[in-house]
C-alpha cells in the first residue's frame, strides 16, 4: 500500500508556474542590475552576481559568456521598456516623443546607470564592444529609419546629414547627464529638438538660395 501511494505522488502534476530556468535567469539579471546601481563596473564580478542570485557560476555562464554581456542585458532588462519608438503617426512627432523618453530616462535612475556605463567603456574594450552591439547599434538603426521617413515625408530636407542631426539633439542631453550642472526636463528637451529641426531646415534653405 505504501509503495502504491508513492507511485501516485510521483505521477501527480506539478503546480503551474514559471520554469526554474526562467526564475534563475531573472534572479541573475536582478542581481546584476542591483550591483550596477551600487558598485563601479570594475568591482562587479560574475561570482558575486551568482552568489547574490543564489545560483552557481556555471548557471550564469549558461546564458552569458562574459560579465560585460550580462551587465548590459541586465540594464536592458530593467530600462529598455522606457524607450519605445512608436510605429504609427508623423515621423517627426514620433522622433520627438522618443527624444522626450530619452530625456526622462536620463533624468531618473536610468541616467545614473548610463553614466556608469559610459565611464566604464572608456577603459573596458569588451564592455565598449558589447555596448555598441547591444545598445547603440540597434537603437541607432531604428532612429535613423524614422529620420529617413521624415525626409521622405518632407518634414526634413533631403540631403541633410542624418548623423550630425541626431548628434546635435542627443549631445546637449548627454552633456547635462554627464556634468549634472542643470536638470534634464521636458522644456529643455523640446527646446533642443525644435532648435535643431529649425536650424536644419533653415540651413538647407540657405544652401539652396546661395
Secondary structure, DSSP 4 states (H G I P E B T S, - for coil): -HHHHHHHHHHSPPPP---HHHHHHHHHHHHHHHHHHHS-GGG--HHHHHHHHTS-HHHHHHH-SSHHHHHHHHHHHHHGGG----SSS-HHHHHHHHHHHHHHHHHSHHHHHHHHHHHHTTT-HHHHHHHIIIIIHHHHHHHHHHHHHHHHTTSS-TT--HHHHHHHHHHHHHHHHHH-SS---HHHHHHHHHHHHHHHHHHHHHHHH-
